[in-house]
């Protein structure tokens, strides 16, 4: 299963906001430039994340976006579901009627896959992702010096 660009870019933007937690708002342009993301697309994603209650908008000259909650309390699953809807890789795991005319032998597989992906995405919070990225950047800087 592949996550959409919406989820991938949205999580990157949320990690950027998690790294700036407590330092004030970041504009969509700042985030887009830092992460090399399309600014117009990112603005749409930030608006959806705001509606989902994951980020807050700050008005004014130094305005922008901040996380609505502590980064340790926001999971990757919340971000993915805010941007792409409920996590379900196939019709088998949705409340919709399957097109199969007989019992589907693959249904338990798809259900298990969706459940496993939910567990993984729920386990990762923005504080952890932000700290791992900071450690990676520090390591990369040290290796460039040698």
C-alpha positions in Angstrom: 0.0 0.0 0.0 1.2 3.5 -0.8 0.3 6.6 1.1 -0.8 9.6 -1.0 1.4 12.7 -1.5 -1.2 14.4 0.7 -0.2 12.3 3.6 3.5 12.3 2.9 3.7 16.1 2.5 1.3 16.7 5.4 3.4 14.6 7.7 6.6 16.5 6.6 4.9 19.8 7.3 3.8 18.6 10.7 7.3 17.4 11.5 8.5 20.9 10.6 6.0 22.5 12.9 6.9 20.0 15.7 10.6 21.0 15.4 9.5 24.7 15.8 7.2 23.8 18.7 7.3 26.7 21.2 9.2 29.0 18.9 6.2 30.7 17.3 4.4 30.2 14.0 5.8 29.1 10.6 4.3 30.4 7.4 3.3 28.0 4.7 6.0 29.5 2.5 8.7 28.8 5.1 7.6 25.2 5.4 7.3 24.8 1.7 10.8 26.2 1.1 12.4 24.2 3.9 10.8 20.9 2.8 10.8 21.6 -1.0 7.1 21.2 -1.3 4.7 23.0 -3.7 3.5 26.0 -1.7 -0.1 26.1 -3.1 -0.6 22.4 -2.4 0.9 22.7 1.1 -1.5 25.6 1.9 -4.5 23.3 1.0 -3.1 20.6 3.3 -2.5 23.0 6.2 -6.1 24.2 5.9 -7.3 20.6 6.1 -5.1 20.0 9.1 -6.5 23.1 10.7 -10.0 21.9 10.2 -9.0 18.6 11.7 -7.7 20.4 14.8 -4.1 19.4 14.4 -2.8 22.8 13.6 -3.9 26.4 14.4 -3.5 29.5 12.3 -1.9 32.6 13.7 -2.9 35.9 12.1 -0.7 38.9 11.6 2.6 39.9 10.1 4.5 37.2 11.9 1.6 34.8 11.5 1.5 31.3 10.2 0.8 27.9 11.6 1.6 26.1 14.9 0.6 22.7 16.2 -2.7 22.8 18.0 -1.4 20.3 20.6 1.9 19.0 22.0 3.7 17.1 19.3 3.9 14.0 21.5 0.1 13.8 21.4 -0.3 13.9 17.6 0.1 10.6 15.8 1.0 9.9 12.2 -2.4 8.1 12.0 -4.3 11.3 12.9 -2.4 13.1 10.2 -3.0 10.5 7.5 -6.7 10.2 8.4 -7.2 14.0 8.5 -5.8 14.2 4.9 -6.8 11.0 3.3 -9.8 9.8 5.3 -10.2 6.5 7.2 -7.4 4.1 6.7 -8.6 1.1 4.7 -6.6 -0.3 1.8 -9.5 -2.1 0.1 -13.3 -2.3 -0.1 -13.0 -5.5 2.1 -12.1 -3.3 5.1 -14.8 -0.7 4.5 -18.4 -0.8 5.4 -19.3 -1.1 1.7 -20.6 -4.1 -0.1 -17.9 -6.1 -1.8 -18.4 -7.0 -5.5 -17.4 -10.6 -4.9 -20.4 -12.9 -5.3 -18.9 -15.5 -3.0 -16.9 -15.4 0.2 -13.6 -13.6 -0.4 -10.6 -15.6 0.8 -8.4 -12.5 0.7 -10.6 -10.4 3.1 -8.7 -11.5 6.2 -5.4 -10.5 4.5 -6.6 -7.0 3.7 -8.1 -6.6 7.1 -4.9 -7.7 8.8 -2.8 -5.4 6.6 -5.0 -2.4 7.4 -4.9 -3.2 11.2 -1.1 -3.5 11.1 -0.7 -0.2 9.2 -3.0 1.5 11.8 -0.9 0.2 14.6 2.4 1.4 13.1 1.0 4.9 12.2 -0.5 5.2 15.7 2.8 4.3 17.4 4.7 7.2 15.7 4.0 10.7 17.2 5.3 14.0 15.9 7.7 14.6 18.8 9.5 11.3 18.0 9.6 12.0 14.3 11.0 15.5 14.9 13.7 14.3 17.3 14.7 11.5 15.0 15.0 13.9 12.1 17.1 16.4 14.2 19.4 13.5 15.2 19.7 12.5 11.5 20.5 16.1 10.4 23.1 16.4 13.1 24.7 13.1 12.0 24.7 14.2 8.4 26.4 17.5 9.4 29.1 15.7 11.3 29.8 13.3 8.4 30.1 16.2 6.0 32.8 17.7 8.2 35.0 14.5 8.1 
